[in-house]
Amino acid sequence: MALKGLRRIHRLERAAIGAAASLFCICGQTQVRQADPRDPLESINRAVYSFNDGLDRAVIRPVAGAYVKVAPHWVRKGVTNFFGNIGDVWYAVNNAITLHRQATGDSVGRVMINSTLGVFGLIDVASEMNIEKHPADFGLTLGRWGVGPGPYVVVPVLGPYTLREVVAWPVDYQGNLVSHVHDLPTRDGLTLLSAIDLRASYLKAGEVIDGAALDAYSFTRDSYFQRQRYRLYDGEEPETPEPAP
């Protein structure tokens, strides 16, 4: 009888330990997956993120990797500089309409110098002259005008955005000089080359995410918001909080 009692107590102890462990795991998962108010569409966004990640691993990343292996460094550098010079044109417009005088002057100066001395932007002479680059799209312009970011949205193929950037995207597309190339094959070729070159520049960043992040989705989302905040406030913490989503 005593032996049976001991066995029963032992079974109860094991059951209690198992229940406690299960409760601990559930609580831990609840903490990790606690809803982020910036991401009310998380379930949908995660599905789109998984699709984008699969597409990237199957097609986009291998193409970008092949591009890095086949194209010499000086060619890839020229391509990056060329599209960077095109981007500076739109940056100048957005910096101007938000009255960022220094950024506007730098952006205009970069375009003028790189388009001439830099041979249509293939050589980044402006950076060698320590003229700073000031990226500014229309989404950033809306943010500077006080428009809140809105909810986080993962767009198929394109990746992470906020609703503010999604709304601004058609304007940014029109602001990209490549979109005004009349010859369709040339325009499509330039757009594809720009996308491949951009993805190639983030190959090592993707490896860091794969190796370091327990939850790649959350890591990408938080990094995106941190980068957007840094751009909005020019790297300085604001005195007043950012507008709520």
N, C-alpha and C positions, 0 to 999 in steps of 0.2 A: 504494500500500500504506500509506504514511504517512497519507494522507488518510482511508482506511478505518479505520485504527487510531484516529485522532483522533475520528472519528464514533462509533466503538464506545465509546471512553472517555467521550465526551459523553453517550451514551445511558445508560451505567452510572451516571454522576454524577446524571443526572436521576432514574433509578430509585431511587438511594440517597436522594436528597433527598425523593422522594415517599414512600418507605417510612418515613423518619424523621418526616415530617409526619404520616403516618397513625398511627404509633406515639404521637406526641405527643398527637394528638386522642383516641386510645383511652385513654391514661393520664389525660388531662384529664377525660374523661367518667367514668372510673372514680373519680376523686377527687370529682367533683361528686355522683355517684350512690352514694357509699359508704353502705352500710347504716347506718341509725340504729337503735341498740339499743332505743330507745323506740318504734320503729315497725316491728315484725316483720311486720305485715300490709300493708306499703306498696303492694304491687301491687294488692291489693283496694281499699285506701283511695284510691289514685289513680283507680281506675275510678269509685268512688262520688263522689269529688271532681269528676271530669269531668262526671258526671251532674248533680250539684248545681249546678255552675257553669253548665251549659247551661240548666237549669231556672230558675236565677236570672236569667240574661240574657234568656231568652225570656218569662218571666212575672213573677217576683217583683220584680226591679228596676224594670221598667216600671210595675208597679202602685204601688210605693213612690214612684217619681218622680212619677206622676200625683197621688198623695196629697199630696206636698209642693207641687205646683203648684196644686191645687184648694183645699186646706184652708189657711186663714190661719194665720200663725205662732202667734197666741195660742190658736187651737183645738188645734193640734198640741202646743203647750206644755202645755195643760191635759190632753190625753190622756196625754202622757208622765208628767206629775205624778201623774195618777190611778193609773196602773199602777205607778208607782214607790212610791206610798203602800201599795198592796196588797203589793208586794214587801217593804216594810219590816216588815210583820207577820211574814213567814216568816224574814226576817233576824234579827228579835228572838229568835225561838225558837231558831234555830241558834246565835246568839251566846250565848244563855243556857245551853244544854246543853253548851257548850264552855267555860263559865265566863269568858267575855270580858265583864267587868262594865261597862267603859266603853262598849263597843260595844252591849251590851244596853240600857243606860240611854239611850244616844243613839237607838237604834232605837225603843224604846218611846216616848220623848219625841217623836220625829218623827211617829209614827203618831197620837198624841194631839193634837198641835198641828195637823198637816195635816188630820186628819179633822174638826176643829172650826173653828179659825180659817181653815183652808185650804179650807173648803167641800168636804168629802168627798175631800180630796186634790187637787182641781183646781188649787190654788195651793200652791206649795212654800214656805210661810211658814218652816218649820224651817230650810231652807238660808239664808234671809235672816237668820235668827237665829244663823247659824254653827254649827248642830248638824250634825255630820258624819254622812254616810251610810256604813254598814258592810255592804256586800253579803256574804251568807253563805248558801249553799245547803247541802243535805245532803251533797253531794260534798265540799265544803270541810270540813264537820264530820267526815266519815270521815278526811280527810287530817289534821286536827288530832288525831284519835284514833290516828294512826300507821298508817293503812291506805295502802299504796303506791298510786300512780296507775294502775299496770298499763299495758298497751299502748295506744298511740294508736289511736283508732277514728273513722272518718268515717261518720256515720250518715246514711242517705238523707234528704234534705230538711233535717234538723236541723243537720247540719254537724259540726264537730270536737268530740270528746269524748275522755276516757280511759275505760278500762273501769270505773274507780271512779265516774265521773260517770254512766256508763250504768246501773250498778247502782243508783245513788242517784236516778235520774230518776223512777221511780214514786213515791218518797217526796216528791220535790220537787213532782211534779204534784199530789199530795194536799195538800201544804202551800200550794198556790196557791189563794187564796179563790175565784178565778173558776171553778175546777173543781167547786165546791160549789153553783154556781147551778143550781137545779132546772129552770128553763125551758130546754129544749135550744136553741131558736133564739137566745135571749139569750146563753147560754153560748158557743155557736159564734161568734156575732157578736163578743163581747168577745175571744175567743181570736184570731180573725182580725184584729181591729183592733189588738190588742197586737202580733201578729207583723208587721203592716204598719208600725206605728209604730217598732218596733225596727229593722226593715230600713231605714227611712227615715233613722234616726239614723246609719247606717253607709254611706250613699251615697258620701260623700267618701272614706271609708276604702277602699272598693272601688276607687275611681279611683286612689288612691295605690298599691295593690297592683298594679293593671294596668299602671301606668306605671313602677314602680320595680323590681318583682321579676323576676329572670330565670327563676326557678322559683316560680310563685305557690303551688304546693302546699307546698313546703318552707318558704317564707316564712310561710304561714298556720300550719303546724304549729309552727314555732319560736316564732312570736308567741304562739300559744296556750299552749305550755308556759311561756313567760316570764311571761305574765299569771297563770297558775295558781300559779306559784311565788311571785310577788309577793303574791297574795292569801293564800296559805297562811302566809307568814311576815310578813304585815303590812308588806311593803316592806323588811324587814330581812333581811340574809343570815344563815342559821342557823349555829350553831357546829358542828353535825354535819350530814353530807350527808342529802339527802332519801332516803327509802326507795326502793330500786331497783324498777323495774317488775316 
